[in-house]
Amino acid sequence: MSDLPNCPKCGSEYTYHDGSLHICPDCGHEWAADSAAESGEDAKVIKDANGNLLQDGDTVTVIKDLKVKGSSLVVKVGTRVKNIHLVEGDHDIDCKIEGIGAMKLKSEFVKKA
């Protein structure tokens, strides 16, 4: 069409400009005309149990005993996990825990160290 950006939510190319907003007629999503990279910024806002913002490479501490599904292992309270990687989904932290191996954790069960 023209120089208007595609919809950040559904990717539709049929967006239009209305005042200070861009609007997608396919999914109804509206976003500010001056924020071109809204989807990239919104996508990875992950916070720990205390509300601190987490980033890739952070070190976190487990705040609750977590049973490892499919085994008899338990990740104990106070276990430090270094070099986390944030991902999309229900379990939003990928990490390696010493003695257990690769795991996915929920951010609500960790605090930033």
Secondary structure, 3 states (H helix, E strand, C coil): CCCCCCCCCCCCCCCEEECCEEECCCCCCEEECCCCCHHHHHHCCCECCCCCECCCCCCEEECCCEECCCCCCEECCCCEECCCEECCCCCCEEEEECCCEEEEECHHHEEEC
